[in-house]
Amino acid sequence: MRRRSCLQLGSVFVSLALSPARKVCAANATSRQPLPLNYFARRPLLEQVIVSPDGKLIAAIANNNNESVIVTRPVGGDTFTELVGSNNLEYSINWIHWVNNERLVFSASYPSNRDPGLIGRFNTTESRLHAINADGSGLLNLIKTRGAGAKDLYWAIKQDNVIDWLPEDGQHILLTLPSSVRHIEPSVFKVNVYTAERSTYGDAKEWVFDWMTDQAHKVRIGIGSTESGERTVWVCDPSGKNWRLLNKASFFDAGYWYPMGFGLDPNILYVNGLSDGLASVFTLDLRQAEAEPTLKLSHPRYELRGRLIHDRKGEAIGIRVSALGDSSAFYWDDRYKQLQKRIDASLPGRFNEVYSNSHDEKTHVLISDEPGRPAQTYLVLLDEDLKLRKLAESYPELNGQALGQRRSIQVKARDGLELHGYLTWPPGLEASPLSRIPLIVLPHGGPQAADGPEFDSWAAFLADRGYLVMQLNFRGSSGYGRKHLEAGWRRWGLEMQEDLEDGVADLVKRGWADPRRVGIVGASYGGYAALMGLVKTPDLYRCGFAFAPVTDLYDWAEEHGRRTQRETMARLVGDYRTERQRLLDVSPCMQASKIKSPVMLIHGTHDRQVEYQHSKKMAEALASANKTYEFITQQRGDHHLSHFAYRQQLLMALEDFLARHMGASESGAESRHDHSVASR
């Protein structure tokens, strides 16, 4: 971690080494010159912008090429003070939080290879917690691992689970840590943010792995599991005594709910459950022995998943959800409904999320998204009038540039299931019969995730290069209710894959997509879907590009199906103990001989979500089958392309790969080799 100095906001991005504009290779793209690749490769200029409790300072994570830096600045100023920075290779900055008006706490993470002796070697991502003053002084590791009176916490992988910021205190925070090397269940500790001294605040409980406090800062909720994988919720009375089991249920049970937290009433617990198949907010009266959830807030279209929002007194007022249209629908407090309506009236037709606010609620940070355009960050100054002051563009080089239009689409699957998604059109081209544009299918990761109307840098980049981009929320995607989610359980490589095929067929039928030039590109689960598309329909796709893909579903199910995750993995993907052959049948690395089209694989060696071995095994299978492929290894790269040079490298490789295999020319040279690419 390096201490930094001061900078003007503009200097964060003016030093970008911009790559030259490259030739558009889609045959029917317009004559416009494409934008420089680095415009799309960057991370957002400012992330996690937060205002201090007194409303005088803001803090953020600023991104400039390879570096991400924690910065602070007066609300009315224009010069940032740089505190600490990272190149996102050795470690990354996860989040920042004001503890008081002068001191910040931040989390950093890094990939590690664990060999603690007791539980064997395994790969993981570890987190560490630090504090620093707003002027850059007083940097401190908050978790003392050795020393007089300090327990050795070398085995504590996750050291940043803060459960209560104690805002009235300003000197301490509450967090969870393992109580000893022989007990992985966490205790709650009170930690001084100036000295790192800690004391036990709440004792560990067997099979309880997380804790939750109420607004009086009493440890009230314990969240754990059983050996069979059921979720358990324990609760005590407001005095901190009389613990009892409140709920025990599997995620797959119809009545499953999850605790969200408390408002001012210590007897009312807010929980997240299902109403008409959509995630909604409920309350539980803990004074009742057999309390049943009472519906507090639901929405006819959107899933209400997120965290509770509290006012300055600690009352729960709504849930943090970003959605186009009337964002006031996600509050149940009339004051905040009216504030959101005023903001939405000032910035209509956008996603307007109040991200942070001062203690007196007169200064707010607002993240505003326009469909298909990069987000903007505003300061909202609230006195009698509401004033908006733009703080930053997330992708400043793209401000004012012509970007591809992003439009919603509906597709009916072959079994009648209604599917929703988004198309991004090349700049200057609009939907019209017989457009016949080369199409890129871009399935999302997860697969329990979804693509929305907000800006997507990969889709925007591909559209800028002349491709029509389809992002279809296939069955198994989240955000469309329980029925849509369940339709994807255990259907990897089957109906989930067919949904993408049906989307292609729909666009071809409309005359928008060129059926002779369809490619498939994805990351994580999307990378799996890209490879399985080449396996399942080898004549549909001209080429496939996969970043960090799952390629061996049997190994994946076995690796993640041990101990308490066994039932979950068996229900979502398959049971490795009884379904070995079925899982191998939908594993791309076991079906490489069926692939006809060129493949490109990119994977980081420090990926802790999908191990590097998945791509290595796929490359070996393609080589054995004498298939055309390329394999780029990103040394110490992670699952999120955190390192700028690797995001840049991926887009360069993607552009070149698609140009050779989907462009107007059929004469692209084929290759079959590995590349071991180090950081540069």
Secondary structure, 3 states (H helix, E strand, C coil): CEECCEEEHHHHCCCCCCCCCCCCCCCCCCCCCCCCCHHHHCCCCEEEEEECCCCCEEEEEEEECCEEEEEEEECCCCEEEEEEEECCCCCEEEEEEECCCCEEEEEEEEEEEECCCCCCCEEEEEEEEEEEECCCCCCEECCCCCCCCCCCCCCCCECCCEEECCCCCCCEEEEEEEEECCEEEEEEEEEECCCCCEEEEECCCCCEEEEEECCCCCEEEEEEECCCCCEEEEECCCCCCCCEEEEEECCCCCCCCEEEEECCCCCEEEEEEEECCEEEEEEEECCCCCCCCEEEECCCCCCCCCCEEECCCCCEEEECCCCCCCHHHHECCHHHHHHHHHHHHHCCCCEEEEEEECCCCCEEEEEEECCCCCCEEEEEEECCCEEEEEEEECCHHHCCCCCCCEEEEEEECCCCCEEEEEEECCCCCCCCCCCCEEEEECCCCCCCCCCCCCCCHHHHHHHHCCCEEEEEECCCCCCCCHHHHHCCCCCCCCHHHHHHHHHHHHHHHCCCEEEEEEEEEEECHHHHHHHHHHHHCCCCCCEEEEECCCCCHHHHHHHHCCHHHHHHHHHHCCCCCCCHHHHHHCCHHHCHHHCCCCEEEEEECCCCCCCCHHHHHHHHHHHHCCCCEEEEEECCCCCCCCCHHHHHHHHHHHHHHHHHHHCCCCCCCCCEEEEEECCC
